[in-house]
Amino acid sequence: IETLEPLKSDTNTEMMTETEQEETDQADFEAFMTDTTADMQRAKEQVADAEAMKAQKKQQLADTIEDLENTRKVKADAETYLEKIKPDCDFMMDNIEGRKTARAAEISNLETAIEKIKGSPVYKKAKAKGEKEAEGKCANKCFKMCDQAAVDDGKCFKSALGTPLDERQADGYAPCEACRRGITVAAFCTGEGQGNPGCPE
């Protein structure tokens, strides 16, 4: 028995040591598995992120290709249009000086025609009539019957019946200006209209 006691003690010691070692190994294994699981989860997340990035880049590439194709189409359409209008543009550039000369001549002819129209009796009668009507109640004070001298000078014209038409009074004519202002001739002539035609001397 005395011989077996040390053996029993050694056996118990070894068993305790082995148990402790197993527990340590188990703890290390569990820690390793925990770390491994976390690493695997991170790896999965990284793969998912990479896949999402790949899909995004793929879509961006597709959009870029589509934009490029559209740009090429627009460019081709523009080139086709420019080629189509080129003959007309070339014609206009080749004849631009002639067109400028022709346009200047047209403008000159129109200006001459306008001057002739303004100098015609019909235009002058119509203008005088419009101006007289614009004076309203003051028309009879701002216009007078043409005298023969005005007719002879071409400043006034006769109607179809031979009666001289009205002509405007001299600029600043007192009765006309007073009527326009709604004041008396005396008030106008003693104020701003001193010395104007039509004021008493």
Secondary structure, 3 states (H helix, E strand, C coil): CCCHHHHHHHHHHHHHHHHHHHHHHHHHHHHHHHHHHHHHHHHHHHHHHHHHHHHHHHHHHHHHHHHHHHHHHHHHHHHHHHHHHHHHHHHHHHCHHHHHHHHHHHHHHHHHHHHHHHCCHHHHHHHHHHHHHHHHHHHHHHEEECCHHHHHCCCCCECCCCCECEEECCCCCHHHHHHHHCCCHHHHHHCCCCCCCCCCC
